[in-house]
C-alpha cells in the first residue's frame, strides 16, 4: 500500500505512447483494422503531433478526448497476459496524468482493477494491489483522487481475503487515515462509503474489532437532518447489533450519542430499549426484558441467535456496576453469585473474565470469600456517579488533611529539636571557652607570684669597699 512518492519514467511523447497503447488494446481485442482503436484516435492525435513538433502548448481538451477512448477500452487489460498487466496499466496511468483532470479517468481505472483479473486468478489480487499502490503513490498527498484508489484497494483486499494485504492496509489506516480524510475534504457520503468498505474488508479478514470501529465512524457521518432516513436506520441497526454481540465492546456511549441511533427510539423501540439496558442496567432488567420481548422478535430477528452471548456480556457489565457502586470496595462471593445468577463456585471465573475485559481491577481473597475492588469502570456517568465521586473526594481530602497534620507536627518537632540541639551545642562551646580563659588567668597569676618569690630570695649586692686611710 502507500509508500514514498513514486514517479513513472516512461519515454516518448503523448501521441507516440497513446498510439502504442491503442495498438496493444487492438491486439488484445483482436480488432479488425477498420474498427480498431488506433484508427479511431488517429484523427485526434494528428493536431497533437503538430503541436509537439512545433513545441506549442498542448491542447489538453484534445488529449482528454483521446484519453476517453483509451480508458473506455482499457477494461480489456484485465484479460492481458499476467506478465504484461502491470506495464500496460503503468503506461495508461502515465497517459492519464497528462489529462486536464486525471481524477475523471483514474476513478474508472480503479473500478477495472477492483474487478477480478481473469488472466491470473491466483495472482490477480496481488497484481491489482501493486498497480493501485503505484497509482496511489504517484498522486500528491492532498489529491482527492487517492480516495478512489483507496476504495478500490480495499475492495480487492476484501475479495481476496488476503491477511497479508489486509495487515499492510491496517497499519497504514491506523496512522494515516485521519490525515488523508482531512486532506481530501470528502463529503459525508464519501466518508461513510469509505468507512463501510473498510469495515467490510476487516470483517472478511477476521478483525471484528476494526470493523466495529469503522461502522461507528460511518454512523457518525450521518447528518442530524438525515437521522431518520431508511439508509440511516439500517446503518444504525447494523452498528447497534454489532456492538451488542461483539464480545469486546462494553462502551455504548458513541452509539447513544448518534442521532441515527437515537432515531431508533421511534422506529425500533425494543432494540433501543435493549441498548439502554446494556448501557446502564443490570442482569435483572435484561432477563425481565427478554421474558417480555423474545430476541427473535427484535428488528427482524437479527439477535435471535445471540442470546447466550448477550447474557454473558450482561453478567460482566452487572459485575462492573456492582463493583463501582460498592462503598466498602469489598464484594462477598455470595453477593456476586446472587447478582450474576451463578453458582458460588463459578464466582471467581466471572470475576476473572470481568478483569480480563478491563472493566474492573482487584484481588480475589479465597480465605475470606470476597473480591477486593481496586478499580471499577463506570458504565454511565451521570448525577449519581458525580455524587459518588464527590463523596470519595471528600474522604480523600480528609485523609490528606490528617496526613498533612501529622507531617506538619513532625516537621515542627524536628525544627524544635534542631534548635534545642543547636542551643545546647552553643552553650557547651561557650563553657569550654570560659574554662580556657580562667586557666590562662591562673597560669598568668602563678607566673607573677613565681617571679616575685624569685626576686625576694635573690642575694643583696655587696657594699662598696671603704676608702684606704693613710697611717703614719
Rosetta blueprint (number, residue, H / E / L):
1 X L
2 X L
3 X L
4 X L
5 X L
6 X L
7 X L
8 X L
9 X L
10 X L
11 X L
12 X L
13 X L
14 X H
15 X H
16 X H
17 X H
18 X H
19 X H
20 X H
21 X H
22 X H
23 X H
24 X H
25 X H
26 X H
27 X H
28 X H
29 X H
30 X L
31 X L
32 X L
33 X H
34 X H
35 X H
36 X L
37 X H
38 X H
39 X H
40 X H
41 X H
42 X H
43 X H
44 X H
45 X H
46 X H
47 X H
48 X H
49 X H
50 X H
51 X H
52 X H
53 X H
54 X L
55 X L
56 X L
57 X L
58 X L
59 X L
60 X H
61 X H
62 X H
63 X H
64 X H
65 X H
66 X H
67 X H
68 X H
69 X H
70 X H
71 X H
72 X H
73 X H
74 X H
75 X H
76 X H
77 X H
78 X H
79 X H
80 X L
81 X L
82 X H
83 X H
84 X H
85 X H
86 X H
87 X H
88 X H
89 X H
90 X H
91 X H
92 X H
93 X H
94 X H
95 X H
96 X H
97 X L
98 X L
99 X L
100 X L
101 X L
102 X L
103 X H
104 X H
105 X H
106 X H
107 X H
108 X H
109 X H
110 X H
111 X H
112 X H
113 X H
114 X L
115 X L
116 X L
117 X L
118 X L
119 X L
120 X L
121 X L
122 X L
123 X L
124 X H
125 X H
126 X H
127 X H
128 X H
129 X H
130 X H
131 X H
132 X H
133 X H
134 X H
135 X H
136 X H
137 X H
138 X H
139 X L
140 X L
141 X L
142 X L
143 X L
144 X L
145 X H
146 X H
147 X H
148 X H
149 X H
150 X H
151 X H
152 X H
153 X H
154 X H
155 X H
156 X H
157 X H
158 X H
159 X H
160 X H
161 X L
162 X L
163 X H
164 X H
165 X H
166 X H
167 X H
168 X H
169 X H
170 X H
171 X H
172 X H
173 X H
174 X H
175 X H
176 X H
177 X H
178 X H
179 X H
180 X H
181 X H
182 X H
183 X H
184 X H
185 X L
186 X L
187 X L
188 X H
189 X H
190 X H
191 X H
192 X H
193 X H
194 X H
195 X H
196 X H
197 X H
198 X H
199 X H
200 X H
201 X H
202 X H
203 X H
204 X H
205 X L
206 X L
207 X L
208 X H
209 X H
210 X H
211 X H
212 X H
213 X H
214 X H
215 X H
216 X H
217 X H
218 X H
219 X H
220 X L
221 X L
222 X L
223 X L
224 X H
225 X H
226 X H
227 X L
228 X L
229 X L
230 X H
231 X H
232 X H
233 X H
234 X H
235 X H
236 X H
237 X H
238 X H
239 X H
240 X H
241 X H
242 X H
243 X H
244 X H
245 X H
246 X L
247 X L
248 X L
249 X L
250 X L
251 X L
252 X L
253 X H
254 X H
255 X H
256 X H
257 X L
258 X L
259 X H
260 X H
261 X H
262 X H
263 X L
264 X H
265 X H
266 X H
267 X H
268 X L
269 X H
270 X H
271 X H
272 X H
273 X H
274 X H
275 X H
276 X H
277 X H
278 X H
279 X H
280 X H
281 X L
282 X L
283 X H
284 X H
285 X H
286 X H
287 X H
288 X H
289 X H
290 X H
291 X H
292 X H
293 X L
294 X L
295 X H
296 X H
297 X H
298 X L
299 X H
300 X H
301 X H
302 X L
303 X L
304 X L
305 X L
306 X L
307 X H
308 X H
309 X H
310 X H
311 X H
312 X H
313 X H
314 X H
315 X H
316 X H
317 X H
318 X H
319 X H
320 X H
321 X H
322 X H
323 X H
324 X H
325 X L
326 X L
327 X L
328 X L
329 X L
330 X E
331 X E
332 X E
333 X H
334 X H
335 X H
336 X H
337 X H
338 X H
339 X H
340 X H
341 X L
342 X L
343 X L
344 X H
345 X H
346 X H
347 X H
348 X H
349 X H
350 X H
351 X H
352 X H
353 X H
354 X H
355 X H
356 X H
357 X L
358 X L
359 X L
360 X E
361 X E
362 X E
363 X E
364 X E
365 X E
366 X L
367 X L
368 X L
369 X L
370 X E
371 X E
372 X E
373 X E
374 X E
375 X E
376 X E
377 X L
378 X L
379 X L
380 X L
381 X L
382 X L
383 X H
384 X H
385 X H
386 X H
387 X H
388 X H
389 X H
390 X H
391 X H
392 X H
393 X H
394 X H
395 X H
396 X H
397 X H
398 X H
399 X H
400 X H
401 X H
402 X H
403 X H
404 X H
405 X H
406 X H
407 X H
408 X H
409 X H
410 X H
411 X H
412 X H
413 X H
414 X H
415 X H
416 X H
417 X H
418 X H
419 X H
420 X H
421 X H
422 X H
423 X H
424 X H
425 X H
426 X H
427 X H
428 X H
429 X H
430 X H
431 X H
432 X H
433 X H
434 X H
435 X H
436 X H
437 X H
438 X H
439 X H
440 X H
441 X H
442 X H
443 X H
444 X H
445 X H
446 X H
447 X H
448 X H
449 X H
450 X H
451 X H
452 X H
453 X H
454 X H
455 X H
456 X H
457 X H
458 X L
459 X L
460 X L
461 X L
462 X L
463 X L
464 X L
465 X L
466 X L
467 X L
468 X L
469 X L
470 X L
471 X L
472 X L
